[in-house]
Amino acid sequence: MKHIVYVSQAEHPFSAWELANLLETSRARNVSDGISGLLIYRLNPEYNRGNFVQAIEGPEAEIDSLWSRITRDNRHHTIVVVQEGSIEARMFDGWSMGFKNADAEDLAGFAGFSDLGSDTFWSDISPASAAGALELLRNFYDGA
Ligand SMILES: Cc1cc2nc3c(=O)[nH]c(=O)nc-3n(C[C@H](O)[C@H](O)[C@H](O)COP(=O)(O)O)c2cc1C
């Protein structure tokens, strides 16, 4: 199995309807592809910028195919992979695509992610942020 963890910028701030639509398609498709994961959306109001943090995990061929669709999707851009590689066990087992529409309070205290979506966040993001990204994602999984 393989996983990819990345961050990206929404093409525009997403409405609740757009988020629901994205999740509905993703969950249906992920169930049939054996993919699990978690998607965090954060509107940073100071910058009027929507931001995604997502982990996807599953069989390598399905992840590669999903990744080529995700990277071609014009609903987001500035895609930065913070971690990818093979995994022994799923981190988000049972979640066809968990979702959290996060606000400032939800992100407070997460190193490197408390200002998710600010200019500083986007200039500092790198694979060195992987541990912070996984901690954030796992926190929503464990807390659910
Ligand atoms: C931030 C973001 C996350 C996405 N996550 C998934 C996902 O987990 N699974 C999925 O099938 N599609 C996901 N998509 C949608 C795909 O890019 C694509 O639109 C969808 O899989 C349908 O592809 P198709 O029209 O080529 O069949 C995501 C798109 C965005 C913008």
The ligand as a Gaussian input file, in Angstrom:
#p B3LYP/6-31G(d) Opt

LIG

0 1
 C       -8.891000      18.658000      -2.784000
 C       -9.445000      17.537000      -3.604000
 C       -9.504000      16.241000      -3.079000
 C      -10.003000      15.176000      -3.822000
 N      -10.048000      13.917000      -3.283000
 C      -10.537000      12.888000      -4.023000
 C      -10.584000      11.571000      -3.494000
 O      -10.189000      11.288000      -2.361000
 N      -11.086000      10.590000      -4.297000
 C      -11.541000      10.817000      -5.556000
 O      -11.978000       9.892000      -6.236000
 N      -11.528000      12.063000      -6.074000
 C      -11.035000      13.096000      -5.338000
 N      -11.025000      14.362000      -5.865000
 C      -11.683000      14.582000      -7.156000
 C      -10.854000      14.158000      -8.341000
 O       -9.931000      15.189000      -8.639000
 C      -11.777000      13.897000      -9.555000
 O      -12.541000      15.023000      -9.847000
 C      -12.716000      12.727000      -9.279000
 O      -12.013000      11.608000      -8.814000
 C      -13.498000      12.304000     -10.550000
 O      -12.601000      12.060000     -11.579000
 P      -13.114000      11.766000     -13.069000
 O      -14.143000      12.813000     -13.410000
 O      -11.879000      11.846000     -13.907000
 O      -13.707000      10.394000     -13.020000
 C      -10.493000      15.430000      -5.137000
 C      -10.424000      16.722000      -5.669000
 C       -9.919000      17.766000      -4.915000
 C       -9.892000      19.146000      -5.503000

